[in-house]
Amino acid sequence: MGSPQRPVGGGAGGGRARRRGRTLLGSRPPLWARPLGKELHDLLANAPEEGLADELVREEHSVRLRRTALRLHGAHGRARLLAEAGGPVAPPEPSVSVVLCTRRPEMVGFALRQVARQRGVDVEVVLALHGFAVDAPGVAAAIAEYRRGGRSLLVWEPPGDLVFGSVLNGAIARASGTLVAKMDDDDWYGPDHLSDLVLARRYSGAELVGCAAEFHHLEHLGLTVRRLVPSEVFAQHVTGASILTDRTTLEEVGGFRPLRVDEDAGLLDDVRDAGGSTYRIHGLGCVIRRRGTGHTWSETSGYFLREPLRQWRGWRPSALLESSPEDAPAPTTETTTPDSPTAGSDR
């Protein structure tokens, strides 16, 4: 693979500082900070100082700051501003094809709503109905609702006996975007999920980017768990529900392996073996749904409850998810199991 494009300005050390920067508090921003622009200046001026004693609130504020700073003042943002002022033409914004593969007709509407709420990116969806057709109950209506806003969506009906890795590759072959993102049909995504990944790919130079598997909702227990996963780092693993890469990388490694399970891990291994890098961003804009059964990841609930960074009763995503009441999970009265004696505590 070719050498990744590293962040410009400040050298490698400066790039690391920007990627791993944390919020610093002081008095109101000085007058010389106004050229940063109103959006960033207002974020600096309106930091919720009392709330920042909470580590999660502090991290959410930090993400908002660095997202805005990099979008406005990174190399790409500056090139866009120069072009608007009559300078050289700025590089075009990439288009993103979301491959959305599902075996569950009842999840199509939910999954499409997660894509529909994305902002700051040009998105098309390739929807693979794996083993069922558009005439399954509720599917046609969900597709029509998604398209109502003029959004681009292509539907493909692969046979049910096709392994999942091959379904993903078939969906990618039908996509037209310069970047390809994988989203799962049952997980929750914040509106900046895709734009954060596109931004991270730009400032990290990595061939593949994804989120930390940080927030999990244990649906059968009625618990939300936050696990400690290092973020804004080059890493060997990202959650498979958040993979974003480019078409060239996929072509060079042969796409996903034709497997029923572990196709995500196989792609990560293949990218690394080909000399590519993987970058992991924060996990605040994605919540992984865990049911009691039916997962390819075989860990029990006890795995997620073992020394969590924090856990809450009920539905408690990060504020960056901007959770929609329509898609919040139904409450449950069951909150403990034999392997989770501390379920429901806030740590």
N, C-alpha and C positions, 0 to 999 in steps of 0.2 A: 504494500500500500504506500501511497505517497506520504510525504511528511505533512503532518497536520499543521494548519495555519494557527500559530500561537498569537496570543493577545499582543497588540502593539503598544509601545510606550512603557517605559519603566523596566523593560527587560523581564526575565523570568521571575525574578523576585517580586516585581511590581504586579505581575499577573497573579501570583500566589496571594499577595496581599489583598487584591481586589476580590478574588474568589472566596477567600476565607475571612473577609472583613466582618467585624461585628459593630453594633451600634455604640457610639460614644455619645454621652449626654453632656450638655453644658447649658449656658444661658441661651437666649434667643439668638438665631443666626445673625452674624454681623452683616453690615451693609454690603461688604465685598462678596457675600455669598449669593446676592441677588442674580448675578449672571448665570447661576446654576439653572435658572428657570423657575417659574412659579410652582410647578408641580413638585419638584424636588425641594424647593425652599419651604413650601407649606408642610411637607412631610417632616422636615427638620424642625420647623417651628412648632408643630402640633404633636410632638411625641407625648404619649400618655405616660408622664413621668411616674405617677403612682403605680400604674399597672405594670410598668417595666420591672418591678421587683419580681414578677412572675416570669420564670425562664421561658415559658411558651410564648407569652405575650411579647417578651423581648425579642425572641427569634422571629416572630411574625413581623414585627416592626423592622427588624434588620433585613428580612427578605424584601419587604416593600421598598426600603431605601435602596438596596443594591440593584433590585430589578429596575427601578426608575433611573438610577444613575447610569447603569450600563446601557439601557435602552436609549437614553438621551445623549450621553457623552462618550459611549464606546466608539470604536472606529467606524462602525456601520452607521450609527446615529449621526456622527459628525459628517460623514460623507453625504448623508441625506440632506443635512442642513446646508452644506456647501453647494450641493446641486440646486437646492431651492433658491440659493443666492446667485445663481448663474455660473457656478463652477462645473467641474466635470460631472458627467452622469453617474449617479450612485449605482452600485450593484443592485439588481432587482431583489425584492423580497422572495424567499423561497415559498413554493406552494407545498402543502402537506397533504398527503393521502393517508387517511386513517383506515387501516384494515380492521374490520370488526367482524369476527367470526363467531357464530353462536349456534348451539344445538337447541336452544330454548325459545320457542316462539313468544312465550310470556315475558321475556326479557328484552325484546326488540325495542319496545317503546322507551323503556328506561335507558337502555344503552344509547339510543339516538338522542335522547335529551342531554346526555352527558357531552356528546359531541356538539350539539346545537348551542350549548352555552359557552363554547370556546370563543375567545376574543383576541384580536391582535394578530390573527393568522388567516391565510387563505386556505380553506379546508375543503377537501372532497372526501366522501366516504365510499369505500367499497364494502358493501354489506354481504357477507357470505352466509346464506341460510343453509346450514350444514345438516342435510337430511330431511328438510321440509321445504315447503313452497310458500310463495307469497299469499296463497289463499288460506293459510293457517289462521286460526282465530286471532284477530287483533293486529296482525302483521301489516296488512295493506293500509289500515287506518294510521298506524304509526309511521309508515313510510310517507304517506300523503301529508301528515302533519309536519314531518321534517322538511319536506320539499316545499311546503307552503311559503316559507320565507325566501324562496329562490335558491336554496342550498343545493349543492351538487351531490347526488347520490346514485351509485350504480349498484344494482342487485344481481347477485350470482347465486345459483342454487346447486352447489356441489353435492354429489351423492353421499349418503350417510356412511358408506364403508370406506371413504377416502380418509386417510390418517390426517390428524390435525396439522402437522407440519406441511403436508402437501396442500391442504386447504389454504393455509396462510400464503404459500407460494403462488397458488392460483389467484388469490386476491391481489397480491402484489403485481402479478403479470397484467392485471386489468387496471392498475392504478396509473395515473398520469402525473402525479406530483413529483417534484424534485427530491422531496424527503418523504419517508414512509414512517408512520407511527402505528404501533400496535396498542389497541385499547381493548380491555376485557368487557364482557357484556354485563357483569354484575358488580363492578367496582364503581366508587364515586370519584368524580374528578372536578376540581375547581375550575373556574373559567379561565385562569391563566396557566393551566397545566401545559398545554401545547406551546404557548408562547414562551414560557419559562424554559422548556426543553430546547426550542429553537435558539433562544438567547444563549443557553449554556453551551450548545454545540459551537456557537460562534466564538465565545470567549475562551473556551477550553481547547478548541482545536481537535477535540476527540472525534473519532469516526462514529462512535455510538454513545448515546447519552440516555439516561433514565433516572428514575426517582429512587430514593431510599424507601424500603418497605417499613415505614415508620408507624403509621396509624393503621390499626386493624379494628374492625367492628365484629365482635363475636356474637353473631345474631342469635344463636340458640341460648346464649347466656344473658343477653341484654347488657353487654359490656363494651366499652370502647377502650382500647389499650394503645398506649404510645410506647414503643420500644426504642431503645437507644441504638441508633445506626449512624455512624459518621457520614456527613454529607459535605458537598462541595469539595470532593476529592476524586482523584483517579482511583478506580477500584475494579475488582474482578466481577462484581455482582451488582446488578440493579434489579428492581422488581420487573418481572416479565410483562406486567400489565402496563408498562410505561416506556417500552423500548422505542427510541427514535433514531433513525440512521438515514443514510442516503442510498440512492439506487446503485451507485457505483460500488459501494461497499458490499451491498447485498449480492450484486453480480459477481464480485471477486471471490466471495466465500461460498457461492452456490445457493444462497438463500437459507431458509430454515431446513434443518434435516427432516427427512420424511419419517417422523416419529409420531406416535400417539401421545406421548408425554415427554417432558423435558426438552422440548424443542427450543425453548427460550435459552436454557443453559447451554445447549449445543451451539446456538448462534453466538453467544458470548465467547465460548471457547474458540470457535472458528475465527472470529474477528481478532482475538488476541493472538492465535497461532499464525495469522496472516500478517502480524506486525501492527495491527491497529490498537487503538486505546479506547477505554470505556470510562466515562465520567459520570459520577453520581451526584445529583442535586438533592436539595431538601425534599422531604416527603410530606410536607404540610398540605400540599394541594391534591392529595390522593389518599383515599381510604380503601383498604383491601377488605372485602366482605368475606367472613368465615362463617359457613354454616356447620351444622353438626356432622354432615357427611357430604360426599360428592365432590371432593377436591382431589386434584392430582398431586398436590403437596400434602403428604400424609401425616404431618405433625398433628398431635392432639392439641386440644385447647390448653392443656397444661404447659405446652411449649411457649405459648404467647403470654401466659400469666406468670411465668418464671422470671422474677426480678424485672418487671416492666419499669420503665422510667416513670410511668404514671398510668393510672387507670380510673375510669369513671363508670358509674351506673348509667345505663341508657346510651343515647346517641350524643357523642361529644367530639365532633371533628374540630380541626383547627379553624379559626376564623377565616383563613385564606381559602378554605373550600367554598365559602359563601353558600352554605347548604340550602337547598330548596326544600321547603316543607313537603312538596309533592313527592319527593323521592326519599324522604327520611324513612328509616326502617320502622316497622311497627314495634311498639313496646312489648316486652315480655316480662312475666313475673318471675321467671327462673333466673337466679343470679349466682348460684354456686353449684359446683360439682365436686366429687371427691378429690380430684387432682388440682383444685383451685381454692384452697381454704381462705385465701385473702381476697377473693373476688368482691368487687364493689368498693375497695378502698381507693383513696386518692393519694398517690405517692408523689 
